[in-house]
Every structure is written in C-alpha cells, then in structure tokens.
Amino acid sequence: MKTDFDPSELEFEFFRGSGPGGQHRNTTDSGVRVRHLPTGIVAQATESRSQLRNRESALQRLADILERRNRVQKKRHATNVPHGERERRIEAKKHRSARKRERTVTRDD
C-alpha cells in the first residue's frame, strides 16, 4: 500500500475535532483533513487526541481510497444456466401458472 505520497500532491488542513472528549479535545487542533490535489479526494481523521496519529490515519485512509479507485476489476464471463436449475425454474412457472388458473372465475352464460 502506498503511503509515501509526494508532498506537493497533498494539502493538509487542521481543525478542532467536535464531539465528546472534554477540554483537551476542544482546545487543540488535532483533526486532520488531507486533500489529494491530482484527484480531489479528501480523507480526514479525528479519532485521536494526537494530531500526528490523526495525520497518519488520514494518510492511510487516503491510500486505501486511492488503491480501491485504481483497482482493476476482473471481467465477468457469462455462463449458461445449469440443466437442473432450468428444470426447477420451469416447474416453478408451471406451479405458479396452475395456481393463477385456479383463481380465475369462469362465467357460464
């Protein structure tokens, strides 16, 4: 996993984390937001009271997002329906059809 980014590609923003945590969390700018400039993808972390740990986890999240984005998906190959499954489908259709036929009201005029 690539976590060593070119510093010119990243823009860091530090902010105060919100939520529970008391006085220490409310007075320090420990939240970190990282923007990957070439793609515009943003990742942020506010879990820890340490700005350094939050910076590391934000970079890790950014690396995960970029890896997921660049992953090549395998091509799907169409397969035939197996014989037994085809038979079960036909039987289910026949059963459903018979049930519907029983529900219809026939008028004898």
C-alpha positions in Angstrom: 0.0 0.0 0.0 1.4 3.4 -1.0 1.5 5.7 2.0 4.5 7.7 0.9 3.0 10.5 -1.2 4.7 13.3 -3.0 4.3 16.3 -0.6 3.4 18.6 -3.5 0.3 16.4 -4.2 -1.1 16.8 -0.7 -2.8 19.7 1.1 -3.3 19.4 4.9 -5.9 21.2 6.9 -6.0 21.1 10.7 -9.1 21.7 12.7 -10.7 21.2 16.1 -12.4 17.9 16.5 -16.0 18.0 17.7 -17.9 15.6 19.9 -17.0 14.2 23.3 -13.5 14.5 24.7 -13.6 17.3 27.1 -11.4 20.4 27.4 -8.3 18.9 25.7 -10.1 18.0 22.5 -11.9 21.3 22.4 -8.7 23.4 22.7 -6.3 21.6 20.3 -6.5 21.5 16.5 -6.0 17.7 16.4 -8.3 16.9 13.5 -6.6 16.4 10.1 -8.1 16.6 6.6 -5.9 15.6 3.7 -6.7 16.5 0.1 -5.1 14.7 -2.8 -4.7 17.5 -5.3 -4.5 15.5 -8.6 -7.7 13.6 -7.8 -9.5 15.9 -5.4 -10.1 13.0 -3.0 -10.4 14.0 0.7 -9.8 11.9 3.8 -10.0 13.0 7.4 -9.3 11.7 10.9 -10.4 13.0 14.3 -10.3 9.8 16.4 -7.2 10.5 18.4 -6.2 13.5 20.6 -2.8 13.4 18.8 -2.5 15.4 15.6 0.4 13.1 14.5 -1.7 9.9 14.9 -4.6 11.5 13.1 -2.4 12.6 10.3 -1.1 9.0 9.9 -4.6 7.6 9.9 -5.8 10.2 7.4 -2.9 9.3 5.0 -3.7 5.6 5.4 -7.3 6.2 4.6 -6.3 8.3 1.5 -4.0 5.4 0.4 -6.9 2.9 0.8 -9.3 5.1 -1.2 -6.7 5.5 -4.0 -5.9 1.8 -4.1 -9.6 0.9 -4.3 -10.1 3.5 -7.0 -7.2 2.2 -9.1 -8.1 -1.5 -8.7 -8.9 -3.2 -11.9 -12.0 -5.4 -11.7 -12.0 -8.8 -13.3 -14.2 -9.2 -16.4 -17.3 -11.2 -15.8 -17.8 -14.1 -18.1 -21.4 -15.2 -18.9 -22.2 -18.7 -18.0 -25.1 -21.0 -19.0 -27.8 -21.9 -16.6 -27.3 -25.5 -15.4 -29.7 -28.1 -16.5 -31.1 -28.8 -13.0 -31.8 -25.1 -12.4 -33.5 -24.7 -15.7 -35.8 -27.6 -14.8 -36.6 -26.1 -11.4 -37.5 -22.8 -13.0 -39.8 -24.4 -15.4 -41.5 -26.4 -12.6 -42.0 -23.2 -10.6 -43.5 -21.5 -13.6 -45.9 -24.4 -14.1 -46.9 -24.4 -10.5 -47.5 -20.6 -10.4 -49.5 -20.8 -13.6 -51.7 -23.6 -12.2 -52.4 -21.5 -9.1 -53.3 -18.5 -11.1 -55.6 -20.6 -13.3 -57.5 -21.8 -10.2 -58.1 -18.3 -9.1 -59.8 -17.2 -12.2 -63.6 -17.1 -12.2 -65.3 -18.6 -15.2 -68.7 -17.5 -16.2 -71.2 -19.9 -17.7 -73.6 -17.9 -19.7 
